[in-house]
Amino acid sequence: MNHDGNASEPRTGGRTARTGVWFVGARGSVATTAVAGCAAVTAQLRPPTGMVTETAPFDGTGLPPLSSLVFGGHDTAHCPLPKRAEHLTDGGVLPHGLGPAVRAELQAADEEIRLGGPLPGDTRSDEELIADFAADLTSFRVRNALARVVVVNVSSTEPLPAPDAVRLPPSSLYAAAAVRAGCPYVNFTPSTGLRTPALTDAAAAGALPHAGRDGKTGQTLLRAVLAPMFVQRALEVRAWSGTNLLGGGDGAALADPGAAAAKNAGKERVLAETLGHTPQGEVHIDDVPVLGDWKTAWDHIAFEGFLGSRMILQTIWQGCDSALAAPLVLDLARLVARAHEAGLSGPLTELGFYFKDPDGGPSGLSEQFTALLSFADRLRESR
């Protein structure tokens, strides 16, 4: 899409309508990179590399332009976004000079961040927390005269709740607040979020679109490409093992076995659904703090060919998690906002292209991309 204004931009009263993007985990690496990246692309300081919504198939779909996005969010951390951007620059995530160039945009977003929870010693009930979070969302929308606000969860992975848990996990508190405030919702993490019967029903009753779960940025992206290849070539996969080395906040969070189990569930789902069985092997996640925001993912695939010949494929993926995730987050915020404007509601299965554990649809990346392009056509036709 063009950034200088065109007929595809939504307008209100002769002015381009503004869309809010509310990050849960707003001072984390992914959110900071997304805010800085949006400002850089808008100012034409950097190209929109990695943003599928900026490619030709999405022309004329009426997505909110990047220049119309207003950022805010919840977080329990206190490091301001301009300082966080400095840390990401030191770690090689953001290019040198970008932080100062978009400091005003980072500062504006930081001023819209509110304290999340529950905090240690927090005596508020679930209902009180949901009400407070929903009030923050409503205030953000009114204060900035926004057409709508999309809530995007990019916080650290939390363990799956115990079956007998009496309180909602934090991710579900934020999801419930989004529903109460009438906000579309995206869960870019493996955390529970909206996936409880009561919250899913509430989102449906509120006619809200939602998408999730767990953004597909590296190792699982490769799995979604390679697994269909083995099926299509009638090659039997005997075992598929993997190792992830990563640092930063995600690495520390995934050192918790419960959080790691939630993360690995999506990785395993791709293989089981595509291959028709779960091959031997596991994924191991190792926290290596010195790696910071960078990660290495190694896969070892044992497969059998003609006449029982046994063969091996190994892959190594080395990438910057935040730089991989940020363009996808911006894509999803725009797509879900446009879906809400078009009156769509419920799980947006056509956005499975972006997730390890989507709300339905095919598991192979090619089929998922076809569904995404069909979704673009659907948005275009709804204008």
Kinemage of the C-alpha trace (Angstrom):
@kinemage 1
@onewidth
@group {chain A} dominant
@subgroup {mainchain}
@vectorlist {calphas} color= white
{ca met a 1} P 0.000 0.000 0.000
{ca asn a 2} L 1.058 3.592 -0.481
{ca his a 3} L 1.843 5.675 2.585
{ca asp a 4} L 0.982 9.065 1.107
{ca gly a 5} L -2.776 8.578 1.285
{ca asn a 6} L -5.032 6.991 -1.327
{ca ala a 7} L -8.586 5.913 -1.909
{ca ser a 8} L -8.097 2.662 -0.008
{ca glu a 9} L -7.564 4.441 3.313
{ca pro a 10} L -10.579 4.435 5.658
{ca arg a 11} L -11.790 7.932 6.310
{ca thr a 12} L -14.125 9.608 8.764
{ca gly a 13} L -15.448 13.064 8.082
{ca gly a 14} L -12.848 13.704 5.402
{ca arg a 15} L -10.000 12.615 7.666
{ca thr a 16} L -8.262 9.253 7.810
{ca ala a 17} L -9.704 7.254 10.714
{ca arg a 18} L -7.160 6.201 13.317
{ca thr a 19} L -6.834 2.682 14.683
{ca gly a 20} L -5.491 1.800 18.111
{ca val a 21} L -3.096 -1.079 18.689
{ca trp a 22} L -2.957 -2.018 22.357
{ca phe a 23} L -0.082 -4.339 23.256
{ca val a 24} L -0.175 -6.635 26.272
{ca gly a 25} L 3.548 -6.646 27.018
{ca ala a 26} L 3.934 -3.149 25.580
{ca arg a 27} L 7.502 -2.584 26.806
{ca gly a 28} L 8.829 -5.909 25.544
{ca ser a 29} L 11.104 -6.476 22.573
{ca val a 30} L 8.373 -7.362 20.067
{ca ala a 31} L 6.160 -4.379 20.889
{ca thr a 32} L 9.099 -1.963 20.905
{ca thr a 33} L 10.307 -3.260 17.548
{ca ala a 34} L 6.791 -3.019 16.107
{ca val a 35} L 6.333 0.596 17.232
{ca ala a 36} L 9.781 1.626 15.984
{ca gly a 37} L 9.317 -0.296 12.748
{ca cys a 38} L 5.908 1.198 12.038
{ca ala a 39} L 7.330 4.700 12.492
{ca ala a 40} L 10.358 3.918 10.311
{ca val a 41} L 8.272 2.510 7.452
{ca thr a 42} L 5.773 5.360 7.665
{ca ala a 43} L 8.612 7.885 7.406
{ca gln a 44} L 10.131 5.837 4.547
{ca leu a 45} L 13.318 5.361 6.544
{ca arg a 46} L 13.098 1.607 6.000
{ca pro a 47} L 11.192 -0.671 3.581
{ca pro a 48} L 8.315 -2.832 4.912
{ca thr a 49} L 10.316 -6.070 4.629
{ca gly a 50} L 8.435 -8.995 6.173
{ca met a 51} L 5.022 -7.309 6.069
{ca val a 52} L 2.775 -9.442 3.898
{ca thr a 53} L 0.044 -6.784 4.046
{ca glu a 54} L 2.335 -4.384 2.196
{ca thr a 55} L 2.488 -6.637 -0.863
{ca ala a 56} L 0.390 -6.309 -4.021
{ca pro a 57} L -2.333 -8.885 -3.156
{ca phe a 58} L -3.500 -6.611 -0.334
{ca asp a 59} L -3.904 -3.467 -2.422
{ca gly a 60} L -7.426 -2.109 -2.238
{ca thr a 61} L -8.451 -4.156 0.814
{ca gly a 62} L -9.008 -1.056 2.935
{ca leu a 63} L -6.504 -1.956 5.636
{ca pro a 64} L -5.752 0.902 8.018
{ca pro a 65} L -2.546 2.591 6.801
{ca leu a 66} L 0.497 2.340 9.039
{ca ser a 67} L 0.437 6.109 9.487
{ca ser a 68} L -3.004 5.830 11.133
{ca leu a 69} L -1.951 3.421 13.891
{ca val a 70} L -1.816 4.690 17.478
{ca phe a 71} L 0.005 2.528 20.028
{ca gly a 72} L -0.501 1.921 23.731
{ca gly a 73} L -0.644 -1.028 26.065
{ca his a 74} L -0.284 -2.723 29.414
{ca asp a 75} L 2.938 -3.854 31.057
{ca thr a 76} L 4.341 -4.472 34.508
{ca ala a 77} L 7.825 -3.339 33.392
{ca his a 78} L 8.902 0.278 33.762
{ca cys a 79} L 11.709 0.759 31.212
{ca pro a 80} L 10.535 3.526 28.809
{ca leu a 81} L 10.305 2.607 25.142
{ca pro a 82} L 13.084 5.003 23.993
{ca lys a 83} L 15.457 3.363 26.488
{ca arg a 84} L 14.221 -0.098 25.491
{ca ala a 85} L 14.989 0.805 21.881
{ca glu a 86} L 18.530 1.701 22.927
{ca his a 87} L 18.941 -1.754 24.460
{ca leu a 88} L 17.630 -3.385 21.289
{ca thr a 89} L 20.066 -1.335 19.218
{ca asp a 90} L 22.943 -2.461 21.420
{ca gly a 91} L 21.775 -6.053 20.887
{ca gly a 92} L 21.717 -5.691 17.109
{ca val a 93} L 17.921 -5.892 16.832
{ca leu a 94} L 17.337 -2.307 15.683
{ca pro a 95} L 19.722 -0.618 13.241
{ca his a 96} L 21.954 2.118 14.632
{ca gly a 97} L 20.388 5.537 14.354
{ca leu a 98} L 16.798 4.308 14.106
{ca gly a 99} L 15.947 4.809 17.782
{ca pro a 100} L 16.772 8.537 17.799
{ca ala a 101} L 15.032 8.978 14.430
{ca val a 102} L 11.726 7.645 15.788
{ca arg a 103} L 12.132 8.761 19.399
{ca ala a 104} L 9.015 10.960 19.263
{ca glu a 105} L 6.849 8.024 18.175
{ca leu a 106} L 8.356 5.766 20.835
{ca gln a 107} L 7.775 8.407 23.501
{ca ala a 108} L 4.178 8.956 22.379
{ca ala a 109} L 3.487 5.228 22.607
{ca asp a 110} L 5.188 5.004 26.004
{ca glu a 111} L 2.919 7.718 27.379
{ca glu a 112} L -0.048 5.494 26.491
{ca ile a 113} L 1.231 2.470 28.462
{ca arg a 114} L -0.630 1.642 31.679
{ca leu a 115} L 0.377 -0.597 34.560
{ca gly a 116} L -0.741 -4.190 34.091
{ca gly a 117} L -1.162 -6.997 36.561
{ca pro a 118} L -1.784 -8.853 38.670
{ca leu a 119} L 1.253 -7.553 40.539
{ca pro a 120} L 2.876 -9.307 43.517
{ca gly a 121} L 0.585 -8.759 46.468
{ca asp a 122} L -2.239 -7.518 44.237
{ca thr a 123} L -5.499 -7.905 46.169
{ca arg a 124} L -7.817 -7.172 43.253
{ca ser a 125} L -10.183 -9.940 42.206
{ca asp a 126} L -10.376 -11.166 38.611
{ca glu a 127} L -13.480 -9.037 38.095
{ca glu a 128} L -11.730 -5.932 39.416
{ca leu a 129} L -8.665 -6.516 37.236
{ca ile a 130} L -10.801 -7.044 34.128
{ca ala a 131} L -12.786 -3.895 34.876
{ca asp a 132} L -9.622 -1.833 35.367
{ca phe a 133} L -8.003 -3.134 32.163
{ca ala a 134} L -11.206 -2.553 30.176
{ca ala a 135} L -11.400 1.012 31.517
{ca asp a 136} L -7.834 1.612 30.280
{ca leu a 137} L -8.843 0.411 26.803
{ca thr a 138} L -11.953 2.557 26.672
{ca ser a 139} L -10.056 5.614 27.884
{ca phe a 140} L -7.377 5.055 25.229
{ca arg a 141} L -9.976 4.834 22.487
{ca val a 142} L -11.899 7.930 23.604
{ca arg a 143} L -8.843 10.045 24.414
{ca asn a 144} L -7.330 9.467 20.975
{ca ala a 145} L -10.629 9.536 19.014
{ca leu a 146} L -9.946 6.066 17.601
{ca ala a 147} L -12.288 4.197 15.303
{ca arg a 148} L -11.427 0.944 17.088
{ca val a 149} L -8.712 -0.677 19.197
{ca val a 150} L -7.148 -4.073 18.508
{ca val a 151} L -5.635 -5.790 21.555
{ca val a 152} L -2.520 -7.849 20.715
{ca asn a 153} L -0.934 -10.118 23.307
{ca val a 154} L 2.859 -10.174 22.890
{ca ser a 155} L 3.737 -10.809 26.539
{ca ser a 156} L 5.927 -13.614 27.874
{ca thr a 157} L 4.578 -17.152 27.621
{ca glu a 158} L 2.741 -18.311 30.733
{ca pro a 159} L 2.252 -21.929 31.844
{ca leu a 160} L -1.063 -23.569 31.028
{ca pro a 161} L -3.491 -23.147 33.954
{ca ala a 162} L -4.160 -26.095 36.211
{ca pro a 163} L -7.463 -27.898 35.514
{ca asp a 164} L -8.713 -26.926 38.970
{ca ala a 165} L -7.536 -23.309 38.833
{ca val a 166} L -10.094 -20.951 40.373
{ca arg a 167} L -8.654 -17.775 38.857
{ca leu a 168} L -8.045 -16.833 35.258
{ca pro a 169} L -4.433 -16.652 34.051
{ca pro a 170} L -3.177 -13.104 33.301
{ca ser a 171} L -3.511 -13.552 29.524
{ca ser a 172} L -7.193 -14.383 29.951
{ca leu a 173} L -7.761 -11.363 32.182
{ca tyr a 174} L -6.506 -9.120 29.369
{ca ala a 175} L -8.552 -11.041 26.800
{ca ala a 176} L -11.670 -10.661 28.934
{ca ala a 177} L -10.987 -6.923 29.215
{ca ala a 178} L -10.699 -6.688 25.435
{ca val a 179} L -14.068 -8.375 25.003
{ca arg a 180} L -15.686 -6.163 27.624
{ca ala a 181} L -14.338 -3.024 25.960
{ca gly a 182} L -15.527 -4.210 22.529
{ca cys a 183} L -12.034 -4.686 21.131
{ca pro a 184} L -10.938 -7.307 18.561
{ca tyr a 185} L -8.218 -9.556 19.977
{ca val a 186} L -5.043 -11.239 18.712
{ca asn a 187} L -3.068 -13.746 20.785
{ca phe a 188} L 0.484 -13.895 19.409
{ca thr a 189} L 1.621 -16.082 22.335
{ca pro a 190} L 0.971 -19.705 23.370
{ca ser a 191} L -0.783 -18.462 26.537
{ca thr a 192} L -4.460 -19.242 27.149
{ca gly a 193} L -5.854 -15.825 26.284
{ca leu a 194} L -9.337 -16.123 24.806
{ca arg a 195} L -9.321 -19.932 24.698
{ca thr a 196} L -11.737 -20.603 27.510
{ca pro a 197} L -15.359 -21.492 26.708
{ca ala a 198} L -16.751 -18.487 28.576
{ca leu a 199} L -14.494 -15.958 26.848
{ca thr a 200} L -14.929 -17.449 23.389
{ca asp a 201} L -18.696 -17.295 23.866
{ca ala a 202} L -18.453 -13.707 25.112
{ca ala a 203} L -16.435 -12.691 22.037
{ca ala a 204} L -19.069 -14.297 19.805
{ca ala a 205} L -21.865 -12.504 21.663
{ca gly a 206} L -20.020 -9.227 21.199
{ca ala a 207} L -19.570 -9.872 17.457
{ca leu a 208} L -15.815 -9.468 17.812
{ca pro a 209} L -13.239 -10.998 15.453
{ca his a 210} L -10.231 -12.671 17.027
{ca ala a 211} L -7.148 -14.590 15.912
{ca gly a 212} L -4.484 -16.769 17.505
{ca arg a 213} L -2.540 -18.576 18.909
{ca asp a 214} L 1.282 -18.350 19.060
{ca gly a 215} L 2.997 -16.488 16.229
{ca lys a 216} L 4.821 -18.619 13.666
{ca thr a 217} L 8.190 -16.934 13.143
{ca gly a 218} L 10.973 -19.489 12.696
{ca gln a 219} L 11.245 -23.194 13.430
{ca thr a 220} L 7.533 -23.910 13.019
{ca leu a 221} L 7.463 -21.838 9.835
{ca leu a 222} L 9.993 -24.271 8.368
{ca arg a 223} L 8.015 -27.242 9.678
{ca ala a 224} L 4.872 -25.936 7.979
{ca val a 225} L 6.781 -25.906 4.679
{ca leu a 226} L 8.787 -29.125 5.017
{ca ala a 227} L 6.154 -31.458 6.488
{ca pro a 228} L 3.821 -31.155 3.440
{ca met a 229} L 6.834 -31.817 1.193
{ca phe a 230} L 7.394 -35.224 2.792
{ca val a 231} L 3.693 -36.072 2.494
{ca gln a 232} L 3.502 -34.969 -1.133
{ca arg a 233} L 6.593 -36.989 -2.059
{ca ala a 234} L 5.311 -40.064 -0.144
{ca leu a 235} L 8.394 -40.120 2.095
{ca glu a 236} L 7.808 -41.555 5.561
{ca val a 237} L 8.972 -39.335 8.422
{ca arg a 238} L 10.215 -41.576 11.209
{ca ala a 239} L 11.447 -38.997 13.705
{ca trp a 240} L 11.550 -35.198 13.967
{ca ser a 241} L 13.604 -33.707 16.784
{ca gly a 242} L 14.453 -30.104 17.484
{ca thr a 243} L 16.380 -27.801 19.761
{ca asn a 244} L 15.870 -24.094 20.388
{ca leu a 245} L 18.576 -21.889 21.882
{ca leu a 246} L 17.374 -18.449 22.867
{ca gly a 247} L 17.867 -15.714 25.415
{ca gly a 248} L 16.050 -12.546 26.414
{ca gly a 249} L 12.738 -12.495 28.240
{ca asp a 250} L 11.322 -15.313 26.132
{ca gly a 251} L 14.235 -17.573 26.945
{ca ala a 252} L 13.843 -16.909 30.660
{ca ala a 253} L 10.079 -17.492 30.514
{ca leu a 254} L 10.453 -20.735 28.581
{ca ala a 255} L 12.911 -22.071 31.142
{ca asp a 256} L 9.727 -22.850 33.086
{ca pro a 257} L 8.707 -26.390 32.028
{ca gly a 258} L 5.025 -25.432 32.047
{ca ala a 259} L 5.599 -22.483 29.703
{ca ala a 260} L 7.813 -24.618 27.456
{ca ala a 261} L 5.082 -27.273 27.241
{ca ala a 262} L 2.576 -24.625 26.129
{ca lys a 263} L 5.023 -23.420 23.479
{ca asn a 264} L 5.819 -26.894 22.146
{ca ala a 265} L 2.172 -27.887 21.773
{ca gly a 266} L 1.844 -25.686 18.687
{ca lys a 267} L 5.059 -26.972 17.150
{ca glu a 268} L 3.874 -30.568 17.557
{ca arg a 269} L 0.419 -29.803 16.185
{ca val a 270} L 1.829 -28.812 12.786
{ca leu a 271} L 3.548 -32.177 12.397
{ca ala a 272} L 0.699 -34.312 13.718
{ca glu a 273} L -1.937 -32.686 11.509
{ca thr a 274} L 0.193 -32.617 8.377
{ca leu a 275} L 1.857 -36.033 8.645
{ca gly a 276} L -1.195 -37.790 10.066
{ca his a 277} L 0.810 -39.076 13.012
{ca thr a 278} L 3.211 -37.774 15.643
{ca pro a 279} L 6.759 -38.867 14.777
{ca gln a 280} L 9.312 -39.766 17.415
{ca gly a 281} L 11.385 -36.943 18.831
{ca glu a 282} L 10.856 -33.858 20.945
{ca val a 283} L 11.633 -30.152 20.892
{ca his a 284} L 13.978 -28.906 23.595
{ca ile a 285} L 14.144 -25.238 24.572
{ca asp a 286} L 17.321 -24.000 26.252
{ca asp a 287} L 17.666 -20.577 27.840
{ca val a 288} L 21.008 -19.055 26.835
{ca pro a 289} L 20.895 -15.476 28.223
{ca val a 290} L 23.983 -14.307 26.333
{ca leu a 291} L 22.084 -14.746 23.024
{ca gly a 292} L 19.697 -11.949 23.966
{ca asp a 293} L 16.962 -11.533 21.365
{ca trp a 294} L 18.617 -13.914 18.902
{ca lys a 295} L 17.745 -17.565 18.589
{ca thr a 296} L 19.028 -20.696 16.887
{ca ala a 297} L 16.637 -23.516 16.009
{ca trp a 298} L 17.987 -26.885 14.850
{ca asp a 299} L 15.833 -29.679 13.434
{ca his a 300} L 16.893 -33.270 12.783
{ca ile a 301} L 14.482 -35.188 10.519
{ca ala a 302} L 14.857 -38.924 9.981
{ca phe a 303} L 12.862 -40.190 7.015
{ca glu a 304} L 12.578 -43.344 4.922
{ca gly a 305} L 12.679 -43.528 1.149
{ca phe a 306} L 12.280 -46.129 -1.594
{ca leu a 307} L 13.159 -49.705 -0.609
{ca gly a 308} L 13.561 -48.662 3.017
{ca ser a 309} L 16.601 -46.445 2.503
{ca arg a 310} L 17.024 -44.262 5.562
{ca met a 311} L 17.940 -40.616 5.158
{ca ile a 312} L 18.387 -37.474 7.238
{ca leu a 313} L 17.550 -33.810 6.707
{ca gln a 314} L 18.932 -31.212 9.101
{ca thr a 315} L 18.036 -27.528 9.190
{ca ile a 316} L 19.478 -24.593 11.128
{ca trp a 317} L 17.500 -21.376 11.538
{ca gln a 318} L 19.260 -18.395 13.092
{ca gly a 319} L 17.258 -15.228 13.451
{ca cys a 320} L 16.203 -12.280 15.553
{ca asp a 321} L 12.910 -13.124 17.190
{ca ser a 322} L 11.623 -9.565 17.501
{ca ala a 323} L 12.529 -8.635 13.933
{ca leu a 324} L 10.711 -11.765 12.733
{ca ala a 325} L 7.640 -11.159 14.899
{ca ala a 326} L 7.127 -7.390 14.598
{ca pro a 327} L 6.007 -7.283 10.938
{ca leu a 328} L 3.590 -10.157 11.560
{ca val a 329} L 2.130 -8.326 14.564
{ca leu a 330} L 1.564 -5.221 12.452
{ca asp a 331} L -0.028 -7.355 9.719
{ca leu a 332} L -2.398 -8.978 12.192
{ca ala a 333} L -3.410 -5.726 13.855
{ca arg a 334} L -4.348 -4.248 10.478
{ca leu a 335} L -6.133 -7.370 9.211
{ca val a 336} L -8.190 -7.848 12.361
{ca ala a 337} L -9.050 -4.146 12.527
{ca arg a 338} L -10.281 -4.276 8.939
{ca ala a 339} L -12.251 -7.457 9.678
{ca his a 340} L -13.945 -5.666 12.575
{ca glu a 341} L -14.777 -2.715 10.331
{ca ala a 342} L -16.251 -5.142 7.778
{ca gly a 343} L -18.532 -6.649 10.422
{ca leu a 344} L -16.762 -10.005 10.636
{ca ser a 345} L -16.766 -11.821 13.963
{ca gly a 346} L -15.554 -14.988 15.621
{ca pro a 347} L -12.285 -16.810 14.957
{ca leu a 348} L -10.591 -15.694 11.741
{ca thr a 349} L -9.396 -19.096 10.554
{ca glu a 350} L -8.000 -17.540 7.357
{ca leu a 351} L -5.235 -15.966 9.458
{ca gly a 352} L -3.780 -19.376 10.381
{ca phe a 353} L -0.839 -18.447 8.128
{ca tyr a 354} L 0.515 -16.438 11.053
{ca phe a 355} L 0.129 -18.985 13.869
{ca lys a 356} L 1.544 -22.255 15.180
{ca asp a 357} L -1.739 -23.181 16.846
{ca pro a 358} L -4.436 -21.441 14.781
{ca asp a 359} L -8.173 -21.406 15.321
{ca gly a 360} L -8.710 -23.930 12.533
{ca gly a 361} L -7.940 -24.376 8.870
{ca pro a 362} L -5.048 -26.200 7.169
{ca ser a 363} L -1.600 -26.664 8.710
{ca gly a 364} L 0.576 -26.454 5.570
{ca leu a 365} L 1.949 -22.993 4.821
{ca ser a 366} L 1.009 -23.044 1.131
{ca glu a 367} L -2.635 -23.822 1.879
{ca gln a 368} L -2.629 -21.259 4.664
{ca phe a 369} L -1.300 -18.607 2.311
{ca thr a 370} L -4.034 -19.426 -0.205
{ca ala a 371} L -6.612 -18.950 2.562
{ca leu a 372} L -5.011 -15.625 3.501
{ca leu a 373} L -5.242 -14.395 -0.091
{ca ser a 374} L -8.899 -15.420 -0.167
{ca phe a 375} L -9.383 -13.406 3.007
{ca ala a 376} L -7.847 -10.395 1.261
{ca asp a 377} L -10.374 -10.834 -1.543
{ca arg a 378} L -13.151 -11.043 1.034
{ca leu a 379} L -12.059 -7.763 2.603
{ca arg a 380} L -11.800 -6.116 -0.800
{ca glu a 381} L -15.306 -7.230 -1.752
{ca ser a 382} L -16.771 -5.938 1.519
{ca arg a 383} L -15.814 -2.332 0.798
